[in-house]
Amino acid sequence: MSGNTRASDETPKTTAKVHAYSGLTPDTVLDALDSVELRGDGRLLALNSYENRVYQIWMEDGPPVVAKFYRPARWSDAAILEEHDFTRELAEREIPVVTATAIGGRVLHEFHGFRFAVFPRRGGRAPELEDLKTLEWMGRFIGRIHAVGALQSFHDRPAIAIASFGEEPRDYLLAHGFLPADLVDPWGRVVDLALDGIRRCYDRAGDVRTLRLHGDCHAGNVLWTDDGPHFVDFDDSRTGPAVQDLWMLLSGDRAVMNSQLAAALAGYEDFFAFDPRELYLVEALRTLRMIHYEAWLARRWDDPAFPAAFPWFNTQTYWQNQILDLREQVALMDEPPLSPD
């Protein structure tokens, strides 16, 4: 793994003390745009985002824009700027990503304690990932993203690592009382088994290459048009193995996922070589995402948007299901890897 394993967005400091979204009123949003000489006409629409706050804002003169207000204290300015630098590199090579608009020579702005960036509005629909031709098309562009991602390294953004995505989230949940008392021991045991399975997967994969990634490359972060995909929301861009940006495109039983993977790699390898040893990491990365997601919800639970959007979290049924799902992952990680051939 890369030595850059900082977890600047995964520490307990992202709790109630730093939540300031209650002050992000519609007037504040419009005043923030006014501060960079963008005049809204008073209409704005909150878009589907929980980690940050994202709004489509209609302009007095010109097309609507999208303004993204970063969660306070999550990323450093340097880490946010690395995200924008990466997407600009991609756009300069005609890779279809949505990049922040430079205003006054800057892409990151601040207003009343809120950091924000402004993007052009891009339309599109979710990609039809059950279509193998669509997957091949997606694979081509992910391969192009990775070819650029391999050219240099992140310095201020963290890596996908067992410690920050698995061990630390486990410790956080156990230390902060989110689990029902009768499920603390069963959950703790199955997480430890899962982490052991993840380590075995990494051992089997060996010393695979890591590079700059999209990091959260699921269908919701792709806008599809007749011209193909546009990749959006590089907010979780990190260092990690290439397969991290591929496995979230796969679903269904093993035979179906093998076919999907073959289609994606057929496009991917037109632009970047894929190391088949990384297939040992597919279920390991899925398991890390599950553990990380549990702790992500817990860390954000004081944000009023989270109980409203995720009412099932922190219930007895939720944690029982998580235990069952993690047990299934323990078994899957000991199976042979996917085989796209």
C-alpha positions as CSV (number, residue, x, y, z in Angstrom):
1,M,0.0,0.0,0.0
2,S,1.0,3.6,-0.4
3,G,2.8,5.2,2.5
4,N,0.3,8.1,2.4
5,T,-2.3,6.6,4.8
6,R,-3.5,9.8,6.5
7,A,-7.2,9.7,7.3
8,S,-7.9,13.4,7.5
9,D,-11.6,12.8,6.9
10,E,-12.0,9.8,9.2
11,T,-11.1,11.1,12.7
12,P,-13.6,11.8,15.5
13,K,-13.1,15.5,15.1
14,T,-15.9,15.4,12.4
15,T,-18.6,15.4,15.0
16,A,-21.0,18.0,16.3
17,K,-18.3,20.6,17.1
18,V,-17.6,21.2,13.4
19,H,-21.0,20.8,11.9
20,A,-22.0,24.3,10.7
21,Y,-24.6,23.5,8.0
22,S,-27.3,25.0,10.1
23,G,-25.8,28.3,9.1
24,L,-25.9,27.5,5.4
25,T,-29.2,29.1,4.7
26,P,-30.5,29.9,1.1
27,D,-29.5,33.5,1.7
28,T,-26.0,32.4,2.7
29,V,-25.7,30.3,-0.5
30,L,-26.8,33.1,-2.7
31,D,-24.5,35.6,-0.9
32,A,-21.6,33.2,-1.3
33,L,-22.1,33.2,-5.0
34,D,-22.5,37.0,-5.0
35,S,-19.1,37.2,-3.3
36,V,-17.5,35.7,-6.5
37,E,-19.7,37.9,-8.7
38,L,-22.2,35.3,-9.7
39,R,-25.7,36.7,-9.3
40,G,-28.4,34.1,-8.6
41,D,-32.0,35.0,-9.4
42,G,-33.2,33.6,-6.1
43,R,-34.0,30.0,-7.2
44,L,-32.0,27.1,-5.9
45,L,-32.4,23.4,-5.7
46,A,-30.7,21.1,-3.1
47,L,-29.2,18.2,-4.9
48,N,-28.8,14.7,-3.5
49,S,-25.6,14.9,-1.4
50,Y,-25.1,14.2,2.3
51,E,-21.4,14.5,2.9
52,N,-21.3,18.0,1.4
53,R,-24.1,20.4,0.5
54,V,-24.7,20.8,-3.2
55,Y,-27.1,23.2,-4.9
56,Q,-28.2,23.9,-8.4
57,I,-28.6,27.7,-8.6
58,W,-30.3,29.6,-11.4
59,M,-28.5,32.8,-12.6
60,E,-29.8,36.2,-13.5
61,D,-27.7,36.1,-16.6
62,G,-26.6,32.7,-18.0
63,P,-27.2,29.0,-17.4
64,P,-27.6,27.5,-13.9
65,V,-24.5,26.5,-12.0
66,V,-23.9,23.9,-9.3
67,A,-22.3,25.1,-6.1
68,K,-20.7,22.6,-3.7
69,F,-20.1,23.6,-0.1
70,Y,-17.6,21.3,1.5
71,R,-18.2,19.7,4.9
72,P,-16.3,21.8,7.5
73,A,-13.1,20.2,8.8
74,R,-13.3,17.2,6.6
75,W,-10.5,18.0,4.1
76,S,-7.7,20.4,4.2
77,D,-7.5,23.1,1.6
78,A,-4.5,21.3,0.1
79,A,-6.5,18.1,-0.2
80,I,-9.4,19.8,-1.9
81,L,-7.1,21.5,-4.3
82,E,-5.5,18.2,-5.2
83,E,-8.9,16.9,-6.2
84,H,-9.3,19.9,-8.5
85,D,-5.8,19.6,-9.9
86,F,-6.5,15.9,-10.7
87,T,-9.8,16.6,-12.5
88,R,-8.2,19.5,-14.4
89,E,-5.4,17.1,-15.6
90,L,-8.1,14.7,-16.8
91,A,-10.1,17.4,-18.6
92,E,-6.9,18.7,-20.3
93,R,-6.6,15.2,-21.9
94,E,-10.2,15.4,-23.0
95,I,-11.5,12.8,-20.5
96,P,-15.1,13.6,-19.7
97,V,-15.1,14.8,-16.1
98,V,-16.9,17.8,-14.6
99,T,-14.3,20.3,-13.3
100,A,-14.7,23.3,-11.1
101,T,-14.9,26.7,-12.7
102,A,-12.0,29.0,-12.1
103,I,-13.2,32.4,-10.9
104,G,-10.7,35.1,-10.4
105,G,-8.0,32.5,-10.9
106,R,-9.3,30.3,-8.1
107,V,-11.4,27.2,-7.9
108,L,-11.8,27.1,-4.0
109,H,-13.5,30.0,-2.3
110,E,-14.6,30.8,1.2
111,F,-17.6,32.7,2.6
112,H,-18.5,33.0,6.2
113,G,-16.5,29.9,7.1
114,F,-17.9,27.8,4.3
115,R,-15.5,26.6,1.6
116,F,-17.1,26.2,-1.8
117,A,-16.5,25.5,-5.5
118,V,-18.7,26.3,-8.5
119,F,-19.3,23.8,-11.4
120,P,-21.1,24.0,-14.7
121,R,-24.4,22.1,-14.7
122,R,-24.2,18.8,-16.6
123,G,-27.2,16.7,-17.4
124,G,-27.4,13.0,-17.9
125,R,-28.9,9.8,-16.6
126,A,-27.5,6.8,-14.8
127,P,-25.6,4.3,-16.9
128,E,-27.2,1.0,-17.8
129,L,-24.6,-1.2,-16.2
130,E,-26.4,-4.4,-17.2
131,D,-25.5,-3.5,-20.8
132,L,-22.1,-5.0,-21.6
133,K,-21.4,-2.4,-24.3
134,T,-22.0,0.3,-21.7
135,L,-19.5,-1.4,-19.3
136,E,-16.9,-1.6,-22.1
137,W,-17.4,2.1,-22.7
138,M,-17.1,2.8,-19.0
139,G,-14.0,0.7,-18.8
140,R,-12.3,2.7,-21.6
141,F,-12.7,5.9,-19.7
142,I,-11.7,4.5,-16.4
143,G,-8.6,3.1,-18.1
144,R,-7.9,6.6,-19.4
145,I,-8.4,8.1,-15.9
146,H,-6.0,5.6,-14.5
147,A,-3.4,6.3,-17.1
148,V,-3.3,9.9,-16.0
149,G,-3.6,8.9,-12.3
150,A,-0.5,6.9,-12.6
151,L,1.6,9.8,-13.8
152,Q,2.1,11.3,-10.3
153,S,1.0,10.8,-6.7
154,F,-1.3,12.5,-4.2
155,H,0.5,14.2,-1.3
156,D,-2.4,15.5,0.7
157,R,-5.2,13.0,0.0
158,P,-5.2,9.6,1.9
159,A,-5.0,6.1,0.6
160,I,-7.4,3.2,0.8
161,A,-5.8,1.2,3.6
162,I,-6.9,-1.6,6.0
163,A,-6.0,0.6,9.0
164,S,-8.1,3.7,8.0
165,F,-11.0,1.9,6.2
166,G,-11.3,-1.2,8.6
167,E,-9.5,-1.1,11.9
168,E,-10.1,2.5,12.8
169,P,-13.8,2.5,11.9
170,R,-14.2,-0.7,14.0
171,D,-12.6,0.9,17.0
172,Y,-14.7,4.1,16.6
173,L,-18.0,2.2,16.5
174,L,-17.0,0.1,19.5
175,A,-15.9,3.1,21.5
176,H,-18.9,5.3,20.8
177,G,-21.9,3.1,21.8
178,F,-23.6,2.8,18.5
179,L,-24.2,-0.9,18.7
180,P,-26.9,-2.5,20.8
181,A,-25.4,-4.0,23.9
182,D,-26.3,-7.6,23.0
183,L,-24.7,-7.2,19.6
184,V,-21.4,-5.7,20.5
185,D,-19.5,-9.0,20.9
186,P,-21.1,-10.7,17.9
187,W,-20.3,-7.7,15.7
188,G,-16.9,-7.3,17.1
189,R,-16.0,-10.9,16.4
190,V,-17.3,-11.0,12.9
191,V,-15.5,-7.7,12.0
192,D,-12.2,-9.2,13.4
193,L,-12.8,-12.3,11.2
194,A,-13.5,-10.0,8.2
195,L,-10.3,-8.0,8.8
196,D,-8.3,-11.2,8.9
197,G,-9.9,-12.2,5.6
198,I,-9.0,-8.8,4.1
199,R,-5.4,-9.2,5.2
200,R,-5.3,-12.7,3.5
201,C,-6.7,-11.2,0.3
202,Y,-4.0,-8.5,0.3
203,D,-1.3,-11.2,1.0
204,R,-2.5,-13.2,-2.0
205,A,-2.6,-10.2,-4.2
206,G,1.0,-9.2,-3.3
207,D,2.5,-5.8,-3.9
208,V,0.1,-4.4,-6.4
209,R,0.5,-1.0,-7.9
210,T,-1.4,2.0,-6.4
211,L,-2.4,5.2,-8.2
212,R,-4.7,8.2,-8.0
213,L,-8.3,7.0,-8.4
214,H,-11.8,8.4,-8.7
215,G,-12.3,6.4,-5.5
216,D,-16.1,6.2,-5.5
217,C,-16.9,5.1,-9.0
218,H,-20.4,3.8,-8.7
219,A,-23.3,4.5,-11.1
220,G,-24.5,7.5,-9.1
221,N,-21.3,9.3,-9.9
222,V,-21.6,8.9,-13.6
223,L,-23.9,11.0,-15.9
224,W,-24.6,9.2,-19.1
225,T,-25.6,10.9,-22.4
226,D,-25.7,9.8,-26.0
227,D,-22.0,10.8,-26.2
228,G,-21.1,8.4,-23.3
229,P,-20.2,9.0,-19.6
230,H,-19.3,12.1,-17.7
231,F,-17.6,11.3,-14.3
232,V,-18.6,13.6,-11.4
233,D,-17.8,14.0,-7.7
234,F,-14.1,13.2,-7.2
235,D,-14.6,14.2,-3.5
236,D,-13.5,10.7,-2.4
237,S,-10.5,10.6,-4.8
238,R,-7.7,8.6,-3.1
239,T,-4.7,6.5,-3.7
240,G,-5.4,2.8,-4.1
241,P,-5.4,-0.2,-6.4
242,A,-7.0,0.2,-9.9
243,V,-9.7,-2.4,-9.2
244,Q,-11.3,0.0,-6.6
245,D,-12.7,1.9,-9.6
246,L,-14.0,-1.2,-11.3
247,W,-15.6,-3.5,-8.7
248,M,-18.5,-1.2,-7.9
249,L,-19.6,-1.6,-11.5
250,L,-20.2,-5.3,-10.9
251,S,-23.4,-7.0,-9.5
252,G,-25.2,-10.2,-9.6
253,D,-24.0,-13.8,-9.2
254,R,-20.5,-14.9,-10.0
255,A,-21.1,-15.8,-13.6
256,V,-22.7,-12.4,-14.3
257,M,-19.9,-10.5,-12.6
258,N,-17.3,-12.4,-14.6
259,S,-19.1,-11.3,-17.8
260,Q,-19.4,-7.7,-16.6
261,L,-15.7,-7.7,-15.6
262,A,-14.6,-9.1,-18.9
263,A,-16.6,-6.3,-20.7
264,A,-15.2,-3.5,-18.5
265,L,-11.6,-4.8,-18.9
266,A,-12.0,-5.1,-22.7
267,G,-12.3,-1.3,-22.8
268,Y,-10.0,-0.6,-19.9
269,E,-7.0,-2.4,-21.3
270,D,-7.1,-0.4,-24.5
271,F,-5.6,2.4,-22.4
272,F,-4.1,0.9,-19.3
273,A,-2.7,-2.5,-18.2
274,F,-4.7,-4.3,-15.5
275,D,-2.8,-6.5,-13.1
276,P,-5.0,-9.7,-12.6
277,R,-3.6,-10.2,-9.1
278,E,-5.9,-7.2,-8.1
279,L,-8.9,-9.5,-8.5
280,Y,-8.0,-11.0,-5.1
281,L,-8.9,-7.6,-3.7
282,V,-12.5,-7.3,-5.0
283,E,-14.3,-8.8,-2.0
284,A,-11.7,-7.3,0.4
285,L,-12.4,-3.8,-0.9
286,R,-16.2,-4.5,-0.8
287,T,-15.8,-5.5,2.9
288,L,-13.7,-2.5,3.8
289,R,-16.4,-0.3,2.2
290,M,-19.1,-1.9,4.3
291,I,-17.2,-1.4,7.6
292,H,-16.2,2.2,6.6
293,Y,-19.8,3.0,5.7
294,E,-21.1,1.9,9.1
295,A,-18.7,4.2,10.8
296,W,-19.4,7.0,8.3
297,L,-23.0,7.0,9.2
298,A,-22.2,7.0,12.9
299,R,-19.8,9.9,12.6
300,R,-22.4,12.0,10.8
301,W,-25.4,11.1,13.0
302,D,-25.5,14.5,14.7
303,D,-26.0,16.1,11.2
304,P,-29.9,16.4,11.0
305,A,-29.8,15.3,7.3
306,F,-28.6,11.8,8.3
307,P,-31.4,10.6,10.7
308,A,-33.9,11.9,8.1
309,A,-32.2,10.1,5.2
310,F,-31.1,6.9,7.0
311,P,-33.8,6.2,9.6
312,W,-32.9,2.5,9.6
313,F,-29.4,3.1,10.8
314,N,-28.6,2.3,14.5
315,T,-31.6,-0.1,14.9
316,Q,-31.4,-3.6,16.1
317,T,-32.4,-5.0,12.7
318,Y,-29.7,-2.9,10.9
319,W,-26.9,-4.3,13.1
320,Q,-28.2,-7.9,12.9
321,N,-28.2,-7.6,9.1
322,Q,-24.7,-6.1,9.1
323,I,-23.5,-9.1,11.1
324,L,-25.0,-11.5,8.6
325,D,-23.6,-9.6,5.6
326,L,-20.1,-9.5,7.1
327,R,-20.3,-13.3,7.7
328,E,-21.1,-13.7,4.0
329,Q,-18.2,-11.6,3.1
330,V,-15.9,-13.7,5.3
331,A,-16.8,-16.7,3.2
332,L,-16.6,-14.9,-0.1
333,M,-13.1,-13.7,0.6
334,D,-11.9,-17.3,0.9
335,E,-13.3,-18.2,-2.5
336,P,-11.2,-18.0,-5.8
337,P,-11.2,-14.5,-7.4
338,L,-13.4,-13.5,-10.3
339,S,-12.2,-14.8,-13.6
340,P,-13.1,-12.6,-16.7
341,D,-11.6,-15.0,-19.2
